[in-house]
Amino acid sequence: MTLSGVIPPVCTPRGADGALDRASLSRLCHHLVNEGVSGLFVGGSSGETALLDASTRLAALDVAVEAAAGRVPVLYGVIETGTARVLEAARPAAAHGAAAIVATVPFYVAPHPAEVLAHFEVLAGGELPVVAYDIPSATHVRLEPSVSIAIAREGYAVGLKDSSGDLAGMRTVVEAVRGLPFAVLTGSEVLADVALELGADGIVPGLGNVDPAGYVRLYEAARAGDRAAATAEQARLTRLFGIVDVADRTRVGFTAGALGAFKEALVYRGWIDSPSTWPPLAPLDDVEKKAVHALLEQYLGRS
């Protein structure tokens, strides 16, 4: 499969009953596709996948696949600590309509690069294509550029979602895999224009839930060679990304603050019903919500 464009890691709405809000998720997915995204990624970090049980993850996949209705592919995160657990999480994905699975390096066990490569070799034997996911802020283990290149050359994955923040490493991968059936996608909200200029094939931005049209405009400008337009769009999106910093970090952690802000923004847009995050993440307070609204009013732009 070919991956490119804007593929948001979809937020997972939580209802008043504490369960998946299927109606809100369906509405969100429809809006994202209608705004021009190239795919949906269910079960990513912005989807709070580490906090969801297996049945909720699969239910979210079902909703997204139904909403996408074949218009765009749906990727499914199988973020687990080791190879056997990833295989178990991935097993039902094809039957539920996923186009590919997204897997990190094994974590908690501090694997050697050779063990990481062996992990992806095993995953490649599954039913669905694999997208490798480098997010050392969460796994505390790098998917080293050399290993990403080996994964691409061996055909163990069809792409890389690079959320490392290491542009030099990403550039090394882009140059080494040129000509191979392997896409490099950046997970950065604020350096997407630079990543695309360096040769990335697409963007997987959490903020893309809130302003998908903005990231689509950025991507299209970059692909058209309109550097000024891409830079201007990136500058506006970077200012909008300030919503992740409104929460009082003496009260809540970074993840609760950032994802709570995304969800509050989605409520503000009318795309989901509740900003509730999944336990144990604490909600934003009223002052923080008003700060999110103010930034949205200032920087959301046209859509």
Buried (B, 14 or more C-beta within 10 A) or exposed (E): BEBBBBBBBBBBBBBEEEEBBBEBBBBBBBBBBEBBBBBBBBBBBBBBBEBBEEEBBBBBBBBBBBBBEEEBBBBBBBBBBBBEEBBEBBEBBBEBBBBBBBBBBBBEEEBEBEBBBBBBBEBBEBEBBBBBBBBBEBBEBBBBBBBBBBBBEEEBBBBBBBBBBBBEBBBBBBEBBEEEEBBBBBBBBBBBBBBBBBBBBBBBBBBBBBBBBBBBBBBBBBBEEEEEBBBBBBEBBBBBBBBBEBBEEEEBEEBBBBBBBBBBBBBBBEBBBBBBBBEEBBBBBEEBBEBBBEBBEEBBBEE
